[in-house]
């Protein structure tokens, strides 16, 4: 018996018949091989047939072919009628999405152009939020609704107060300046936790070190170019990269040293704040001597705010490929949704259950730098991937403030 046509098989057949009828109608011969070599490009998508993105793309089939169930439990987290959408593609390198409950928008940073944008919930528009963000990266909102941002260029973490003033959360540790704070999360006790690798100590996302620093060892880089934007630059030489906690009193403590976890990147708490997840990323630009292991690590948060019981949550290896983890968030059930970089077809979002087992994937045509849950019910997943922002309605909710 001939099996019934699935939506994808129907679409393949219809496209094939459409191409055949078009060829018969115009009676055109096939173009020369040389011409085809110039015009035919490899698909930049992961589905078969190739998927189209953007507002003019035809409706996708459901369930979405790029939302992949690995374990049955992942189905419980999905809304079966939802499809992936690319809602904006005018960025350069988007990072740090965070949902403002009060403003009803998704805030995000373009680390390259040094701007912040917002996706407005009611209209779906993306507008410039701050035309100069000092190469901000990670963002979050604390439990009072205040925006907290990591600024690469000024090498600091700041908080925007409700009256519009700026409070410097941290810019030094033990008398030395920070590197380039990367990702940040808020704790209900009023503390702020952030990672401080050195990805912003270069042209693209911040500024280089002064001569002699790791990011400018021979002094050839004109490290002050760009300082005219603000008249001053943040720290001048790379320091060891740590993971920090800033107490409500303002005291800055290193909860993880470079030796304990090199190249810290994304971080987030479990829903009950008893555990902290931290990504250890790859070698930094201009770095001399240490690499992260590209894995996600898990720690117990002690009553005295120190971390204990370090353990591997996942090594981020999939189908024999070492993937790169970046930003991540947990849902109310404790599942970890993590941005993943790697080969086309594998990159996108990986979803792990609380035990560290991969239960699902979201394929996108670019690695995801960071993600957040947003919308009035916190049941929309927003994903920053390269120059684009994607969204997917899900059947779970993000835990804590975005």
N, C-alpha and C positions, 0 to 999 in steps of 0.2 A: 504494500500500500504506500502511496506517496504521502509523506508526512505533511501536515498542514503548514502553511507558510507562517513563520513568525514575523513580527513587525520588521525586524532587520532584514529577513529574507525577502519580504515583500518590497522593502525599499530598494534592496539591491536589484531585484528583478525589474522594478519600474524604472530605475535609473538606467539599467542596461537597455530596456526596450526604448526608452526615450532617446538614448544615444543612437540606437540603431535606426529609429524612424527619422531622426534628424539627418543622419547620413544619407538615407534613401531619398529624403525630400530635396536636399541640395545637391546630391550627386557629387559631393566633393571627394577628391582623393585624399589619402592620408598625407599629412605634411611630411616633408623630408626629415630624415633622422637628425640632421644638424639643427633644424628649427625646433624639433621636439626637445633636444638637449638644452636649448635655451629657455624654453617655456615651461617644461614639466618640472615641478618641484616636489620633493618628498613631503608627504602630509605632515602638518604640524599638530596633529591630533592623535588620539589614542584609540578611537573606535574604528570599526569597519562596518559600513563604508565611512569615509572620513566625515567627521562631525564639523558642522559650521557653528560659529559663535557670533554673538553680537545681536543687536536689535532686529536685524533683517533676516536672521537665521530662521529656518522653518522649525516648527515645534518638535521637541525631542519626544521619543517614545518613553513610556513608563512600563515597568520600572526603568530608571535611567541606566543605560548600558555602562556608564562610567562610575556608577556607585556599586561597588563589588562586595558581595557578602561572602566572607570567609568562614564565619561561624554563625550558626542560626541565631545567636543572641543579638547579632548586629541588626537583624530585621526589626527587632523591637524598638530600635533607636531611629528607625527611618519612617518617613511619611511616604507611602508608596506612590502617591500621585505627584510627588515633587520631582523637579528636574533641575539640573545645574544651569546657572545662567552667568554669563560674563556681563556684569553691569557697567563696567568702565574699563577703558584701556589706554588712558592718556597719561599715565604716570611713567616713571623711569625705573625706580626700584622701591616698591611700596612695602612698608613695614608697620609693625606696632598697631594693628587695628584694635580699637577699644570702643565699647558701647556706652554712650551717655544716656542714662535713664531719664535725666531731667530734660536734656536737649533733644532726645529722640533722634540721635544721629550716630553714625559710626565714624570715629576719628581715625585717621591714618597718617603716617609720615611718608614723604618721599625723601629718602635719605640722601639722594643724589642732588636733587634740585633745591633742597633745604626748604621745603614747604610742608605744611600740613593741610590736608583736605578733610572734608566731611561728606559722607553719604547721608542725605536727608531722607528719613524714613517715609514721610508722607508723600513726597514727590519722586523719589528715586534719583534726584539730581546729585551730582558731585560738584562741590564748589570749593574754592580756596578758603581755608579756615584761617591760617596764618601764613602770610606771604614770605616770612622769614622765621624759620624754626631752629636755626643754628644746627642744621643737619641732625634733627631729632630722629630717634629710632623708636625704642619701645615706649608705649603709653599705657596708662591705666587710669581708672577713676577709683578714688578711695571710698570708704564707707560713709563719707559726708558729701560725695558727689563732686569732689575737686579733682581736676585733671593733674596727673603726674606724668612727666615726660623726661626721657633721657636725651641729653644734648651732646652729640659727639664733638661739635666744634668747640664748645666751651667746657667740655669734659666734666659734666655735672648732671645731677638729678634735680629737677625743680618741681614745684607745685604751684599751680595757679589758684589763688584764693578767690573766694566768692566776690570780693570787691574789685577784682581785676589785677591785683598786685601779684608779684612773683616772689615766692619764698624758695631759697636755695636749701634743698633737703640735704645734699651732700656734694662737696667738690674736693675734699681732702680726706686722707686717712693717715693718721700718725704723722701729720705735718707734711705729707707728700701729696701732690695732686693725683687725681684719678686718671684713668686711661681714656676710655670712651664707654660710659655706661650704656648697656645694650638692651636689657629687658628688665621689667620692673613689675612687682605685684604688691598689693596692699593687704595688710592683715587687720582683722577686726580690732586688735588691741591698739591700733593706731600706728604701728610700726610699718616701715617700708623696706622691702627686700629687693635687691637688684644685683645683676651680674656686671662685671667690669672687665671684659676682655679688651683687646686693642684693635678691633676691626675699624675703628674710626680714626686711627692714626695714619692717615694717608690722604691723598688728594680727593678721592671720590666721595668719602662720607665724613670728612672733617678737615684736619690739617696734620701735617707730618710733625715729627719731633724736631727740636732744634738740633744743630750739628752735634753728633756724638750719640744721639739717642738711637734706639734699636731701629726705628723707622726712618732714620736719616744718618747712618753711621759715618759716611764720608763727607757730609755737609753739602752735597751737590743740590739738594732740594731747597728751593727758596721757601722755607717753611712759613714765613710770615705773609706770603701772598694770600690775600683773602681776609687778612685781619682788618683791612680798612672797613669791612662790613660793620664791625662793632668796636674797633679801636683796640681790641685786646683779644688774645686767644687763651683758651684753657690750657692746663698743664703743658709743660714743655718737653718732658722726657717720659718715655714709657716706664711704668712700674710693673711689679708682679701683678698678675690678674687674680682677683679674688671675687668671692660672692659675699655681699654685705647685708647687714641688717642695720637700719637706722631706727633707734629707739625714739618714742615720742618726745623724749627729752632732748633729742638731737645728737646723742652719742652714736658714733659709727663703729660697728664691730664687724670684723671679718669672721663669718660663720664657716667659710671654706677657703682655704689658702690655695695658691697655685699648685702646691705639691699634692694637696688632697684631691683637687679636681681642676686640671688645667683647661684653659680656654672655655670658661663657663659662658653659656649663651642663653637659651630660653629657660624659664623657670615658672613653676606654678605650684600651688598647694592642692592637697586633696580636699574634698568638700568639708571635712571636719577640721582642717588645718593641723592635723597630727603628723602629716608627712609632707615633705618637700621634694619635688622632682626638679632635677637640673640637667641640662644638656651639656655634654663636653664636646665642643666642635673641633674642626680641623685647624691646621696651622694658620696663623694670622699673617697678614701682609707685613713683610719686613721682620718677621719674627726670627729669632736665632736660638733654637734650642728646645722648644717643647711643642708637642702636638697633643690635642685631645684624642679620645678614642672613638668619637662619633656616636657615642651611646647615650642613653638616658639613665641617670642614676637616681636612686631613691634614698631618702634619709628620714629618720624619725626626728620630729621637733620636740625637744625636751622642755619641761616647765621653765627652765632658766633661759630658754630661747637658743640654746646650743643645739647642734645636730649630732645624732648618734646613729649607730647601726647602719653604716653605709652598705649599699648593695646595688647590684646591677638590676635595673628594671627591664631593659631590653637592649640588645646590641645593635639593633637597627639593620640587621642583615636579612635580606629577603631574596629568595630565588638565587642565592649565591652572590648577590650584589650587596656591597656595603653602601647603604643609604645614609644620607646626612640629615639628622634631626635639627630642627630650628625652634620656632615658637610653638607653644602648646597651651591647651586649656583642658580643664576637666568638666564633665557634666555632673548633674546632681546625683547620678548613680555611681560616680567614681571612675567612669571610663575616661581614658586619656586620648585626646584628639591632637595629633602632632603633625606639623608641617614637615614634609619630607622632600629632599632634593635627590636627584639621581637620574638614571636614563629615562628617556621618553617612553611612556607606557608604564613605568613604575612610580614616577614622581607624582606628588599631589599631597594627599593627607592619609596618614595611617591612624587607625583607631585601635587602642588596646583596652582590654578589660582591666579591672584593678589588680589582677594577678599577673599582668604583663603579657598576656596572650593576644596576638593580633587577631582581631575579629572582623575587620572590614577595612576597605580602602576607597578612596575617592581619587580617580585618575584625572589629572589636568595636564594641559600641554606645557606646563612649567612647574618647577619646584615651588612649594609654598613656603614663604618666609615666616609667616605668622598668621594667626587666625583668632577669631573671637565669636562668641554667641551674642546675638543682638535681637532687635525687635522688641516690641512691648512685652511679649511673653518669653523672651530669651530663647526662642526656638528656631532661630535662623542662624546658620553657620556662615560667617563671612570670612573669606580667604584671600589674603594678599599673595599674588604670584607674579613676580616680575613687575611688568608695567600694568597689570590688570587686577581688578577686584571681582571675585566670584561670590555667589551666594547659593545656599541650598537650605530649604526648609526641612527640619528634622523633627523627630518625635521624642525629643528630650530637651532639657534646658541646661544652660550654662550655670555653673556654680559660682556664687559670689559675685562681686562687682566685676565688670569687664575690664 
